[in-house]
Amino acid sequence: MSAAFSTIYLASGSPRRQELLTQLGVDYIQVANDFDETRFDHESPPDYVERVALGKAKSAVSKLDNPKGLPLLSADTTVVHNGEPLGKPRDLEHAAELLLRLSGERHKVMSSVVVALSGDYFQKTVETQVKFATLKQKTIEAYCQTKEPLGKAGGYAIQGVGGSLIEEIHGSYTNVVGLPVYETRQLLEQVNIQFALSRLN
């Protein structure tokens, strides 16, 4: 049986992903990646999110001077409305435009998670359906004033005030936050990571 690990490299600066990993009981060392996340012309949302997550992992692995044989985790999340990835808002005005598009509509949140170890890459992609409430203009403006939409795919944070704008979801809640923890746990178990639950056995 392969050696058990208690620490991973994390190729993400997302506070949400860091918090979710901490909740799982996974210790991590943050590492940088400089992967270009520009979407290719005519690239489908699933292909895009999977390519970026894998690209982030490979970019981060290439920068490790002394990998120590530790697993590395990367992820990417995108919000898709009518087949179009929305990305993160450039500013609050753009955030208001995104929220207006999502108002009263259904959209998808797609996340792809990659765990790399010893030259092998393991990947899972998750999709969640989200239904926004119909928003009044003053609600959009008030939410933007909180500045919570900045840095968030689709311009909202379901784990924050933005959760009050969501009418229903079908699928993984933590996927919408930015890291589907069930699938992440499966990947971590695949490379023998010791986390909160496994330490109780």
Short mmCIF file of the C-alpha atoms (twelve columns), coordinates in Angstrom:
data_MODEL
# 
_entry.id   MODEL 
# 
loop_
_atom_site.group_PDB 
_atom_site.id 
_atom_site.type_symbol 
_atom_site.label_atom_id 
_atom_site.label_alt_id 
_atom_site.label_comp_id 
_atom_site.label_asym_id 
_atom_site.label_seq_id 
_atom_site.Cartn_x 
_atom_site.Cartn_y 
_atom_site.Cartn_z 
_atom_site.pdbx_PDB_model_num 
ATOM 1   C CA . MET A 1   0.000   0.000  0.000   1 
ATOM 2   C CA . SER A 2   1.292   3.490  -0.836  1 
ATOM 3   C CA . ALA A 3   2.357   5.868  1.918   1 
ATOM 4   C CA . ALA A 4   -0.332  7.962  3.577   1 
ATOM 5   C CA . PHE A 5   -0.069  11.736 3.291   1 
ATOM 6   C CA . SER A 6   -1.327  14.336 5.743   1 
ATOM 7   C CA . THR A 7   -0.398  17.421 3.691   1 
ATOM 8   C CA . ILE A 8   -0.984  18.465 0.091   1 
ATOM 9   C CA . TYR A 9   0.103   21.266 -2.188  1 
ATOM 10  C CA . LEU A 10  -2.764  23.593 -3.097  1 
ATOM 11  C CA . ALA A 11  -2.566  25.415 -6.439  1 
ATOM 12  C CA . SER A 12  -5.295  27.929 -5.606  1 
ATOM 13  C CA . GLY A 13  -5.534  31.285 -3.884  1 
ATOM 14  C CA . SER A 14  -9.278  30.969 -3.302  1 
ATOM 15  C CA . PRO A 15  -10.203 31.574 0.358   1 
ATOM 16  C CA . ARG A 16  -13.339 29.456 -0.161  1 
ATOM 17  C CA . ARG A 17  -11.329 26.424 -1.289  1 
ATOM 18  C CA . GLN A 18  -8.870  26.889 1.552   1 
ATOM 19  C CA . GLU A 19  -11.709 27.004 4.074   1 
ATOM 20  C CA . LEU A 20  -13.377 23.885 2.667   1 
ATOM 21  C CA . LEU A 21  -10.099 21.944 2.762   1 
ATOM 22  C CA . THR A 22  -9.580  23.053 6.352   1 
ATOM 23  C CA . GLN A 23  -13.065 21.781 7.195   1 
ATOM 24  C CA . LEU A 24  -12.086 18.419 5.704   1 
ATOM 25  C CA . GLY A 25  -9.061  18.393 7.990   1 
ATOM 26  C CA . VAL A 26  -6.564  18.612 5.129   1 
ATOM 27  C CA . ASP A 27  -3.341  20.533 5.734   1 
ATOM 28  C CA . TYR A 28  -1.987  22.330 2.690   1 
ATOM 29  C CA . ILE A 29  0.964   24.306 1.391   1 
ATOM 30  C CA . GLN A 30  -0.127  26.975 -1.063  1 
ATOM 31  C CA . VAL A 31  1.802   27.100 -4.342  1 
ATOM 32  C CA . ALA A 32  1.577   29.474 -7.276  1 
ATOM 33  C CA . ASN A 33  0.623   28.808 -10.864 1 
ATOM 34  C CA . ASP A 34  0.585   31.174 -13.813 1 
ATOM 35  C CA . PHE A 35  -1.666  29.241 -16.171 1 
ATOM 36  C CA . ASP A 36  -3.416  31.377 -18.798 1 
ATOM 37  C CA . GLU A 37  -7.169  30.937 -18.210 1 
ATOM 38  C CA . THR A 38  -8.244  32.549 -21.487 1 
ATOM 39  C CA . ARG A 39  -11.054 30.555 -23.068 1 
ATOM 40  C CA . PHE A 40  -10.518 29.210 -26.586 1 
ATOM 41  C CA . ASP A 41  -12.970 30.168 -29.329 1 
ATOM 42  C CA . HIS A 42  -15.896 27.709 -29.482 1 
ATOM 43  C CA . GLU A 43  -14.596 25.830 -26.416 1 
ATOM 44  C CA . SER A 44  -17.464 24.218 -24.504 1 
ATOM 45  C CA . PRO A 45  -17.834 25.076 -20.789 1 
ATOM 46  C CA . PRO A 46  -17.000 21.509 -19.613 1 
ATOM 47  C CA . ASP A 47  -13.924 21.368 -21.857 1 
ATOM 48  C CA . TYR A 48  -12.872 24.807 -20.639 1 
ATOM 49  C CA . VAL A 49  -13.176 24.144 -16.909 1 
ATOM 50  C CA . GLU A 50  -11.444 20.762 -17.211 1 
ATOM 51  C CA . ARG A 51  -8.587  22.172 -19.310 1 
ATOM 52  C CA . VAL A 52  -8.012  25.062 -16.903 1 
ATOM 53  C CA . ALA A 53  -8.068  22.879 -13.774 1 
ATOM 54  C CA . LEU A 54  -5.585  20.458 -15.342 1 
ATOM 55  C CA . GLY A 55  -3.466  23.317 -16.684 1 
ATOM 56  C CA . LYS A 56  -3.276  24.904 -13.241 1 
ATOM 57  C CA . ALA A 57  -2.097  21.607 -11.766 1 
ATOM 58  C CA . LYS A 58  0.594   21.071 -14.399 1 
ATOM 59  C CA . SER A 59  1.764   24.675 -14.120 1 
ATOM 60  C CA . ALA A 60  2.081   24.415 -10.335 1 
ATOM 61  C CA . VAL A 61  3.841   21.038 -10.464 1 
ATOM 62  C CA . SER A 62  6.402   22.435 -12.908 1 
ATOM 63  C CA . LYS A 63  7.312   25.178 -10.428 1 
ATOM 64  C CA . LEU A 64  7.989   22.908 -7.451  1 
ATOM 65  C CA . ASP A 65  11.739  22.743 -6.817  1 
ATOM 66  C CA . ASN A 66  11.357  19.967 -4.279  1 
ATOM 67  C CA . PRO A 67  7.935   18.265 -4.618  1 
ATOM 68  C CA . LYS A 68  8.691   15.832 -1.733  1 
ATOM 69  C CA . GLY A 69  6.262   13.422 -3.359  1 
ATOM 70  C CA . LEU A 70  3.278   15.256 -1.901  1 
ATOM 71  C CA . PRO A 71  -0.051  15.294 -3.791  1 
ATOM 72  C CA . LEU A 72  -1.137  18.571 -5.390  1 
ATOM 73  C CA . LEU A 73  -4.713  19.792 -5.749  1 
ATOM 74  C CA . SER A 74  -6.050  22.352 -8.207  1 
ATOM 75  C CA . ALA A 75  -9.571  23.356 -9.213  1 
ATOM 76  C CA . ASP A 76  -11.497 25.674 -11.467 1 
ATOM 77  C CA . THR A 77  -15.113 26.823 -11.273 1 
ATOM 78  C CA . THR A 78  -17.248 28.551 -13.867 1 
ATOM 79  C CA . VAL A 79  -20.841 29.774 -13.965 1 
ATOM 80  C CA . VAL A 80  -22.672 28.981 -17.201 1 
ATOM 81  C CA . HIS A 81  -25.817 30.774 -18.366 1 
ATOM 82  C CA . ASN A 82  -27.428 29.765 -21.663 1 
ATOM 83  C CA . GLY A 83  -24.253 27.935 -22.647 1 
ATOM 84  C CA . GLU A 84  -21.956 30.903 -21.985 1 
ATOM 85  C CA . PRO A 85  -19.387 30.997 -19.153 1 
ATOM 86  C CA . LEU A 86  -19.833 34.245 -17.229 1 
ATOM 87  C CA . GLY A 87  -16.542 34.481 -15.367 1 
ATOM 88  C CA . LYS A 88  -15.794 36.939 -12.580 1 
ATOM 89  C CA . PRO A 89  -17.018 40.544 -12.753 1 
ATOM 90  C CA . ARG A 90  -14.476 43.158 -13.797 1 
ATOM 91  C CA . ASP A 91  -16.020 45.689 -11.434 1 
ATOM 92  C CA . LEU A 92  -19.289 46.368 -9.580  1 
ATOM 93  C CA . GLU A 93  -21.007 47.680 -12.700 1 
ATOM 94  C CA . HIS A 94  -20.206 44.447 -14.502 1 
ATOM 95  C CA . ALA A 95  -21.361 42.496 -11.428 1 
ATOM 96  C CA . ALA A 96  -24.748 44.220 -11.642 1 
ATOM 97  C CA . GLU A 97  -24.998 43.214 -15.309 1 
ATOM 98  C CA . LEU A 98  -24.261 39.576 -14.453 1 
ATOM 99  C CA . LEU A 99  -26.830 39.542 -11.651 1 
ATOM 100 C CA . LEU A 100 -29.446 41.035 -13.962 1 
ATOM 101 C CA . ARG A 101 -28.772 38.233 -16.452 1 
ATOM 102 C CA . LEU A 102 -29.119 35.585 -13.755 1 
ATOM 103 C CA . SER A 103 -32.249 37.123 -12.202 1 
ATOM 104 C CA . GLY A 104 -35.183 34.701 -12.390 1 
ATOM 105 C CA . GLU A 105 -33.106 32.292 -14.488 1 
ATOM 106 C CA . ARG A 106 -31.525 28.883 -14.100 1 
ATOM 107 C CA . HIS A 107 -27.807 28.463 -14.611 1 
ATOM 108 C CA . LYS A 108 -25.123 25.835 -14.090 1 
ATOM 109 C CA . VAL A 109 -22.074 25.915 -11.875 1 
ATOM 110 C CA . MET A 110 -19.280 23.635 -13.090 1 
ATOM 111 C CA . SER A 111 -16.172 22.776 -11.099 1 
ATOM 112 C CA . SER A 112 -13.321 20.517 -12.090 1 
ATOM 113 C CA . VAL A 113 -10.912 19.222 -9.449  1 
ATOM 114 C CA . VAL A 114 -7.504  17.695 -10.170 1 
ATOM 115 C CA . VAL A 115 -5.202  15.806 -7.817  1 
ATOM 116 C CA . ALA A 116 -1.676  15.149 -9.075  1 
ATOM 117 C CA . LEU A 117 0.859   12.727 -7.629  1 
ATOM 118 C CA . SER A 118 4.091   11.291 -9.044  1 
ATOM 119 C CA . GLY A 119 3.230   12.252 -12.624 1 
ATOM 120 C CA . ASP A 120 -0.343  10.941 -12.476 1 
ATOM 121 C CA . TYR A 121 -3.357  13.261 -12.707 1 
ATOM 122 C CA . PHE A 122 -6.787  12.330 -11.366 1 
ATOM 123 C CA . GLN A 123 -9.759  14.518 -12.258 1 
ATOM 124 C CA . LYS A 124 -13.461 14.857 -11.467 1 
ATOM 125 C CA . THR A 125 -15.946 17.401 -12.831 1 
ATOM 126 C CA . VAL A 126 -19.191 18.339 -11.083 1 
ATOM 127 C CA . GLU A 127 -22.246 20.280 -12.243 1 
ATOM 128 C CA . THR A 128 -24.895 21.948 -10.064 1 
ATOM 129 C CA . GLN A 129 -28.130 23.558 -11.252 1 
ATOM 130 C CA . VAL A 130 -28.961 26.892 -9.595  1 
ATOM 131 C CA . LYS A 131 -32.185 28.923 -9.805  1 
ATOM 132 C CA . PHE A 132 -31.984 32.630 -9.009  1 
ATOM 133 C CA . ALA A 133 -34.901 34.522 -7.536  1 
ATOM 134 C CA . THR A 134 -36.295 37.376 -9.610  1 
ATOM 135 C CA . LEU A 135 -34.330 40.364 -8.362  1 
ATOM 136 C CA . LYS A 136 -35.444 43.960 -8.132  1 
ATOM 137 C CA . GLN A 137 -32.985 46.563 -9.357  1 
ATOM 138 C CA . LYS A 138 -32.624 47.962 -5.841  1 
ATOM 139 C CA . THR A 139 -31.753 44.486 -4.556  1 
ATOM 140 C CA . ILE A 140 -29.012 44.142 -7.170  1 
ATOM 141 C CA . GLU A 141 -27.664 47.581 -6.288  1 
ATOM 142 C CA . ALA A 142 -27.724 46.844 -2.554  1 
ATOM 143 C CA . TYR A 143 -25.937 43.534 -3.046  1 
ATOM 144 C CA . CYS A 144 -23.266 45.141 -5.207  1 
ATOM 145 C CA . GLN A 145 -22.694 47.741 -2.486  1 
ATOM 146 C CA . THR A 146 -21.533 44.925 -0.204  1 
ATOM 147 C CA . LYS A 147 -18.720 44.277 -2.734  1 
ATOM 148 C CA . GLU A 148 -19.268 40.562 -2.188  1 
ATOM 149 C CA . PRO A 149 -19.714 39.920 -5.951  1 
ATOM 150 C CA . LEU A 150 -16.096 40.873 -6.699  1 
ATOM 151 C CA . GLY A 151 -13.817 37.918 -7.336  1 
ATOM 152 C CA . LYS A 152 -16.743 35.483 -7.522  1 
ATOM 153 C CA . ALA A 153 -17.676 33.479 -10.624 1 
ATOM 154 C CA . GLY A 154 -21.039 34.750 -11.821 1 
ATOM 155 C CA . GLY A 155 -20.878 37.703 -9.449  1 
ATOM 156 C CA . TYR A 156 -22.321 36.113 -6.306  1 
ATOM 157 C CA . ALA A 157 -21.317 34.086 -3.250  1 
ATOM 158 C CA . ILE A 158 -23.859 31.461 -2.200  1 
ATOM 159 C CA . GLN A 159 -22.125 31.061 1.180   1 
ATOM 160 C CA . GLY A 160 -22.573 34.771 1.928   1 
ATOM 161 C CA . VAL A 161 -25.300 37.368 1.497   1 
ATOM 162 C CA . GLY A 162 -25.684 36.071 -2.059  1 
ATOM 163 C CA . GLY A 163 -27.286 32.936 -0.671  1 
ATOM 164 C CA . SER A 164 -30.435 34.975 -0.043  1 
ATOM 165 C CA . LEU A 165 -30.751 35.503 -3.812  1 
ATOM 166 C CA . ILE A 166 -30.914 31.764 -4.567  1 
ATOM 167 C CA . GLU A 167 -34.347 30.171 -4.913  1 
ATOM 168 C CA . GLU A 168 -33.169 26.562 -5.273  1 
ATOM 169 C CA . ILE A 169 -30.223 24.365 -6.168  1 
ATOM 170 C CA . HIS A 170 -29.972 20.812 -7.475  1 
ATOM 171 C CA . GLY A 171 -26.672 19.119 -6.760  1 
ATOM 172 C CA . SER A 172 -23.604 19.893 -4.710  1 
ATOM 173 C CA . TYR A 173 -23.803 23.044 -2.588  1 
ATOM 174 C CA . THR A 174 -20.042 23.104 -1.998  1 
ATOM 175 C CA . ASN A 175 -19.517 22.968 -5.760  1 
ATOM 176 C CA . VAL A 176 -21.242 26.355 -5.969  1 
ATOM 177 C CA . VAL A 177 -18.975 27.614 -3.179  1 
ATOM 178 C CA . GLY A 178 -15.975 26.584 -5.289  1 
ATOM 179 C CA . LEU A 179 -14.904 23.061 -4.327  1 
ATOM 180 C CA . PRO A 180 -17.198 19.995 -4.423  1 
ATOM 181 C CA . VAL A 181 -16.055 18.341 -1.211  1 
ATOM 182 C CA . TYR A 182 -17.541 14.878 -1.806  1 
ATOM 183 C CA . GLU A 183 -15.718 14.442 -5.109  1 
ATOM 184 C CA . THR A 184 -12.619 16.090 -3.638  1 
ATOM 185 C CA . ARG A 185 -12.646 13.562 -0.802  1 
ATOM 186 C CA . GLN A 186 -12.868 10.739 -3.345  1 
ATOM 187 C CA . LEU A 187 -9.815  12.072 -5.186  1 
ATOM 188 C CA . LEU A 188 -7.857  12.552 -1.969  1 
ATOM 189 C CA . GLU A 189 -8.655  9.007  -0.864  1 
ATOM 190 C CA . GLN A 190 -7.418  7.802  -4.256  1 
ATOM 191 C CA . VAL A 191 -3.931  9.118  -3.414  1 
ATOM 192 C CA . ASN A 192 -4.174  8.020  0.243   1 
ATOM 193 C CA . ILE A 193 -4.591  11.406 1.911   1 
ATOM 194 C CA . GLN A 194 -5.309  11.288 5.645   1 
ATOM 195 C CA . PHE A 195 -8.051  13.802 6.499   1 
ATOM 196 C CA . ALA A 196 -10.497 14.352 9.361   1 
ATOM 197 C CA . LEU A 197 -12.735 11.294 8.845   1 
ATOM 198 C CA . SER A 198 -10.004 8.863  7.839   1 
ATOM 199 C CA . ARG A 199 -8.035  9.709  10.996  1 
ATOM 200 C CA . LEU A 200 -10.947 8.453  13.095  1 
ATOM 201 C CA . ASN A 201 -10.735 4.934  11.642  1 
# 
